[in-house]
Amino acid sequence: MPIRQMKESSEQHLVMKNHLQNTMNSVQRAPKTAQNGKGPPPAHEPHNTKQPHNQASPPSKNRGRRRGRGGRKSDQLDVCMRPSSRPCTVAHKPVNQASNGSIQNGHGSGGMEMGFPTSTKSLNFAPRPGYGQVGTKCIVKANHFFAELPDKDLNQYDVTITPEVASRKVNRAIIAELVRLYKESDLGMRLPAYDGRKSLYTAGELPFAWKEFTIKLVGEEDGINGPKREREYKVVLKFVARANMHHLGQFLAGKRADAPQEVLQILDIVLRELSSKRYCPIGRSFFSPDIRAPQRLGEGLESWCGFYQSIRPTQMGLSLNIDMASAAFIEPLPVIEFVGQLLGKDVLSRPLSDSDHVKIKKALRGVKVEVIHRGSVRRKYRVSGLTSQPTRELVFPVDDNLTMKSVVEYFLEMYSFTIQHTHLPCLQVGNQKKANYLPMEACKIVEGQRYTKRLNERQITALLKVTCQRPRDRENDILQTVQHNAYDEDPYAKEFGINISEKFASVEARILPAPWLKYHDTGKEKDCLPQVGQWNMMNKKMINGMTVSRWACINFSRSVQESVARGFCNELAQMCQVSGMEFHPEPVIPIYSARSEQVEKALKHVYHASMNRTKGKELELLLAILPDNNGSLYGDLKRICETDLGLISQCCLTKHVFKISKQYLANVALKINVKMGGRNTVLLDAISCRIPLVSDIPTIIFGADVTHPENGEDSSPSIAAVVASQDWPEVTKYAGLVCAQAHRQELIQDLYKTWQDPVRGTVSGGMIRDLLISFRKATGQKPLRIIFYRDGVSEGQFYQVLLYELDAIRKACASLEPNYQPLVTFIVVQKRHHTRLFANNHRDRSSTDKSGNILPGTVVDSKICHPTEFDFYLCSHAGIQGTSRPAHYHVLWDENNFTADGIQSLTNNLCYTYARCTRSVSVVPPAYYAHLAAFRARFYMEPEMQDNSSTGGGMKAAGESGVRPLPALKENVKRVMFYC
């Protein structure tokens, strides 16, 4: 569905919804192809289809890479992207079929053009084309519990509380008091559900359309001298609307495409009401120390067990998705004990250092504490800071005459409380203008406070031990949670007529076959069929092993002697050679030892010393031996190598240097080869040109992701990364680009951009455009099909991301050549969901892997999936520990007319091409690589870049003037998989 040329106005992009729907109904689907068996599949030709009128005839089978073939280069790197030949001898499929709109390839052919819709109201996601058939059928259990639709009218009322309250907890207390007082009278025996903010819901109408209530609530003051006092609130309830249950029924039956979000929200709130009162609600999860005994994580933290709960529309109707959850909480300790754990030392007898003081202040700021020096009075306060002076030196005015009194004297006289540890500072509570002092030993941390800052490695390890459950144990815990919640006895569920099943959903699944992998013909094993998601490199050679003639090694680890480092490098060089690379056994200069704090100086020394030794030839690879705990060293090294020196580097930890394992060396060799521009393996079907809707015409596969700063970082930019395949028809090798953008901005701003150049005028650029040009230079082809895997998008952002990013893809293509609009399939990849799949029979070893998880290749596209849209769950990997999480793929836009089998098999097969290991991975590799690239780019932000100040240099995305751009990657780095 091409957009109109850039010079036309944006209004021309609008398309009517019914027109889209009509054209979607006329789509013809490509025939399905399936391959299974015990031996490598025969190299047969794909089905015959018509060849596009403008496509060059296929040449003979010559799999050498062709660069720049098919025309002269322009000053904008082959902007005129003419189609040219490519080795696959296949008949080509016409590319001007209609799909999610009237589609034409736009190679000068006439006909109707349609613009991309600029409003969510004129956009429908891709409908499900049918159900997959490929694979071995089986039954799995899913943690979805069927929920019967209520048969009552659901009514919404607006809630106005005066004076306004910011706390949901206080709001809930006010409404709970209102219901307690007026349920049997003014509320007509209704039991409402409340969202804690502006909306209240009832099953059936209240006896009024508008009513004001006066509610008195006993609250606690934060002031030290203030007693508990009664607060009065005015609460106004006003009828807003009646929820459309008929709409929901039609949507679940597949008769309407648009989900009634307001109805689903009401039902979700109703089912959360009781748990909100019983447990500590955080997001969509509920936690309690009573569900399972908390486990200590260290430094004053503990893990709480809980459960996630969400109502979801599915093909089987409404379903309640329940999963186990764990989170880090601040341990409810006396503050002095918390500080001792935080610092890891005795604080009762030793004075605090400046660094201790900073650490305590950072850890306690915003934390709620309660006083323990006043008997039964347990007033609560929020910590705002820490005094710079010890308690014994603190004085404050006690009257208007500025009569001063020490904190020690005050607590003794006022509360008969003797402060023992006067060398410690006091906690500051209240605001800066009226700060009050509380001695640490008079305070205890309030229970139930979620820890939102970053965990250290030891805490993460401890939390993972708690959360890592075998599938059978997790399944049992989920079942116990559902039974314990007793939804059949929930007064709110009863009030609204919602019935929840206590049985797991039983779902039909299929196990897709693993693909055959091709290795180099000089190895003993030329091809390989993975078993249960894994294989090894024994008797195999990389299909495209690279040559490393000039390499050097820096040793940053003081515990590794030069002889040990030399032995490790020799072993690694031999493994690279055995694996199929040409790797020179000796470095160009002797192994150089350096201190971690002199990383930049050491890197530049090795770089220039190597250049001198090789008479100006640049170093191809740098090996770096790092301490196991290396702080910022790794990030600094990668930033300097990739943005300053243009060096490809491979880091190895000290523990692996001392304990050399063949498996480790083999994995490092795989990483080095792809970083150098090689390929480890490719799909046999790709070599034979038998991948439907990939092999027939030049196809580029993109992966895109955005990583955001951690909680608490309110100024750091978000990092976007896009990778794209560079080796059609094999689609194994990727190039990547990264950029910084506004804090927590999910839309990728630099997919396409324009700016004014004083000489050239309006200049087009952006990551999509650059990667399309890179593909053209690498293959001699222009892509005629785009498959775009987008990671990290939540359901609430689907429309926004699709509208913005598909439009950017269109504009990037149009900027390269008039009417150049390759067909696009846009797929969102989600890992942060709570659907889990379990074997129907855990005792049946033929249906599980070694860890007890479902087998790799298990795909589900029915029952628990969307009622009408094109989505599926795929568990593409073998579990190692814990319960496997399937990836959720949602095809939002599909102009290529993929069948369910087509996109499911392609996605599963690609998961076997991940370059860093000999296992299938849990997320399709282009999305995985984009995540790695975005994570890597965070190291490029030097400390002074953490603020939001802008600089004069570099191009910025529109509207992103406050974000400093990342330093540019060196050209030789961009072309390879540097992030591996």
Summary of the structure (lengths in Angstrom):
residues: 980
radius of gyration: 31.5
end to end distance: 35.0
largest distance: 99.5
contacts: 3227
relative contact order: 0.13
helix: 28%
strand: 25%
